Amino acid sequence: MKIGRVAILATIIGVLAIGGSDASAYPQFQFSTGAARCGECHLTSSGGGLLNDYGRGESADTISGKGDGALLHGAWTPPAWLTLGGDLRGALGPKRLDGEQPRFLAFPMQVDLSARVAVGPISLTVVAGLNGAVRARPDGASAINYLVSRQHFLTYQRDPESLTVRAGRFSPTLGLGTQDHTAYVRRYLGEYLLEEPYALEVSRARGRWEVYGAAFAPNPIVATRVGQPSYGASAYVERLLAGGATAIAGQARVAIGDADQRVLVGAVGKRWLEGPKLMLLGELDLQRQRIPDGRFTRYQLIGYAGVSRMFLPGYLLGVAVQRFAPDVTLRGTTRNAVEVNAQWFPWAHVEAHLLGRAEATGGDTTHPNLLALLQLHYYL
Amino acid sequence: MRALGAPLLLVLVLLALAACDDARDRPDNWPYVHTALLEPACATSGCHSGPAAQAGVDLATADGAYTVLTGRVCGAPVLPGDPIGNFVWPGHPESSRLMYLLRGDETTIMPPDLPLPDGEIAVVERWILAGATCE
């Protein structure tokens, strides 16, 4: 049995290599950089994606402490109705599969460009980029094997605290929203690469509350559809506590497809400890999955707990543990992970991210898979 | 606080029952094997899903995956002389390539990023042993 064999195995590289992280947020920045809400720095109130002018300024002044966070380092300022951005991400790391000699890999992870055109309260956002930047394409590959738009949506929003309506392709607001798509709370909850459905989301962020409600349907384009196609609805409600240094959230989702029916309830917690300058992040979800044709129902548990510390300007260190029990009553199926993240923001627009992760499947923690991966990230 | 009672009780019950079943307590039918085990682990972006599926193996849909793995069309009668499957030889897990891939025996383990745990592989093995039908 080779599954449990100790290996310096860049197992996640295969996952990371197939298209890279999407432009989600860094929840570690909430509170720790002075912003109480994701929408203070991002154009989308739930965070992720394009930064607003304040967010670009903060990326330079507060987080990096050097450079100009504006588009193209301030060399050109687009008109007010146009917002542009993008993410270029590459990875370096050792990879050793069973029976093979270790190999050193260097490959592109993400090449995405983002554009937002706004006319009054209405805006159109499109994120498009390379699909599967590193994997070999099959013979006769068409353009769809190379290019994909993971997000494109219309937004109606009069001001950041007003009722907001969003429609198009995107992931409805749920969970911590970490940028790491391999995090269990994303990978195993339908928020892995290119699993964005088409959705209609209504939200409001006002006072201490943020409320999101969404209905979603599968991507109708079968060629770009990934994951179990489902129809459903989700809700996410977050409340700031303790003078704005703590946020707690509850969430729920119902997803109904031909193959299964899933009902999820969960909670998210974020806590900023001003004294030691520590940011605590946690998420716990319980999901009931019914498989009608398989005549079986099972319960799944997905958890994430992490602590991070910003060393401003320029450094972010964090550790996290993750757990995924795909079938809580079935022995020998749990996945557990421990990871260390070291991120360096030497100048505005630039990030170096060293990830170390040990993962154990089936509860056998004596033979973990090990990963070391250096990511280099540049945003426009 | 009362509103939290039911979900809290459910969590406590689940924790109490945690990991008390083994693979024999799970269905060995194809809808379960595909939906619960193979699709979430294998049919991810850039792997065995969609037009860019690696090695031409698309496991995204139950019917398509069944045909790819067994070489048979779900629902069609099995005729004498039909070729044995591409990755699955019904009734013979010890001769099925799928089992070697899942366990990494003499080949690159699949999925390479996070292999299936033993408890799930055992269910796949039982499905093959039971004849690898699609029902």
Contacts between the chains, C-beta under 8 A, distances in Angstrom:
chain1	res1	chain2	res2	distance
A	1	B	103	6.3
A	1	B	118	7.6
A	2	B	103	6.7
A	2	B	104	3.9
A	2	B	105	6.9
A	2	B	109	6.2
A	3	B	103	6.7
A	3	B	104	6.4
A	3	B	109	6.8
A	3	B	115	4.7
A	3	B	116	7.8
A	3	B	117	7.5
A	3	B	118	7.0
A	11	B	112	6.1
A	11	B	113	4.8
A	11	B	114	6.3
A	12	B	113	5.4
A	12	B	114	7.7
A	13	B	113	7.7
A	14	B	47	7.8
A	14	B	111	7.8
A	14	B	112	4.8
A	14	B	113	4.7
A	15	B	44	7.3
A	15	B	113	4.2
A	15	B	114	7.8
A	17	B	46	7.8
A	18	B	44	7.7
A	18	B	45	5.8
A	18	B	46	2.9
A	18	B	47	6.8
A	19	B	45	5.9
A	19	B	46	5.8
A	97	B	108	5.4
A	97	B	109	7.2
A	97	B	112	6.3
A	98	B	104	5.2
A	98	B	108	7.0
A	98	B	109	5.9
A	99	B	106	7.7
A	99	B	107	7.8
A	99	B	108	7.4
A	100	B	108	7.7
A	131	B	46	7.6
A	131	B	52	7.1
A	132	B	45	7.4
A	132	B	46	4.2
A	132	B	52	5.6
A	135	B	46	5.2
A	135	B	52	7.0
A	135	B	54	6.7
A	136	B	54	7.9
A	137	B	52	6.0
A	138	B	51	7.5
A	138	B	52	6.4
A	138	B	53	7.4
A	138	B	56	6.4
A	141	B	51	7.7
A	141	B	52	6.9
A	142	B	51	7.2
A	144	B	51	6.2
A	145	B	51	6.1
A	145	B	52	4.7
A	182	B	113	7.8
A	188	B	40	7.1
A	192	B	44	5.8
A	192	B	45	6.6
A	193	B	44	7.0
A	193	B	45	3.8
A	193	B	46	7.0
A	194	B	45	4.3
A	195	B	45	7.3
A	223	B	50	6.2
A	223	B	51	5.3
A	224	B	50	6.9
A	225	B	50	7.1
A	225	B	60	7.6
A	226	B	43	7.5
A	226	B	44	6.7
A	226	B	45	4.6
A	226	B	49	5.3
A	226	B	50	6.5
A	226	B	60	7.6
A	227	B	43	7.7
A	227	B	44	7.9
A	228	B	35	7.5
A	228	B	39	6.7
A	228	B	40	7.9
A	259	B	31	7.1
A	259	B	34	7.5
A	259	B	35	4.5
A	259	B	39	7.4
A	259	B	62	6.4
A	260	B	35	5.2
A	265	B	7	6.3
A	286	B	7	7.5
A	286	B	10	7.4
A	286	B	11	6.4
A	286	B	14	7.5
A	289	B	36	7.3
A	291	B	31	6.0
A	291	B	32	5.6
A	291	B	35	5.0
A	291	B	36	6.1
A	292	B	31	7.9
A	293	B	29	7.6
A	293	B	31	3.5
A	293	B	32	8.0
A	293	B	35	7.8
A	294	B	27	5.3
A	294	B	29	5.7
A	294	B	31	3.9
A	294	B	32	3.1
A	294	B	33	7.9
A	294	B	35	6.1
A	294	B	36	6.8
A	295	B	27	6.0
A	295	B	29	7.2
A	295	B	32	7.6
A	296	B	26	6.9
A	296	B	27	5.0
A	296	B	32	5.4
A	296	B	36	7.5
A	298	B	36	6.9
A	299	B	14	5.5
A	301	B	14	7.2
A	325	B	18	7.6
A	326	B	36	7.4
A	326	B	40	7.7
A	326	B	120	7.6
A	327	B	21	7.9
A	327	B	26	7.5
A	327	B	36	7.3
A	327	B	119	7.9
A	328	B	14	5.0
A	328	B	15	7.8
A	328	B	17	7.2
A	328	B	18	5.4
A	328	B	19	7.3
A	329	B	14	7.3
A	329	B	17	4.9
A	329	B	18	6.6
A	329	B	19	6.6
A	329	B	20	5.9
A	329	B	21	4.8
A	330	B	19	6.8
A	330	B	21	4.9
A	330	B	22	7.3
A	330	B	23	7.3
A	330	B	25	7.2
A	330	B	26	6.3
A	330	B	119	5.4
A	330	B	120	8.0
A	331	B	19	4.4
A	331	B	20	7.1
A	331	B	21	6.3
A	331	B	22	5.3
A	331	B	119	5.7
A	332	B	19	7.4
A	332	B	22	7.6
A	332	B	117	5.4
A	332	B	118	4.9
A	332	B	119	3.4
A	333	B	19	7.9
A	333	B	117	4.7
A	333	B	119	4.3
A	333	B	120	5.6
A	334	B	19	7.4
A	334	B	117	7.3
A	335	B	114	6.6
A	335	B	117	7.3
A	359	B	114	6.3
A	361	B	114	6.5
A	361	B	115	6.0
A	361	B	116	7.3
A	361	B	117	4.3
A	362	B	117	3.3
A	362	B	118	5.1
A	362	B	119	6.3
A	363	B	19	7.6
A	363	B	117	7.7
A	369	B	114	7.3
A	369	B	115	7.9
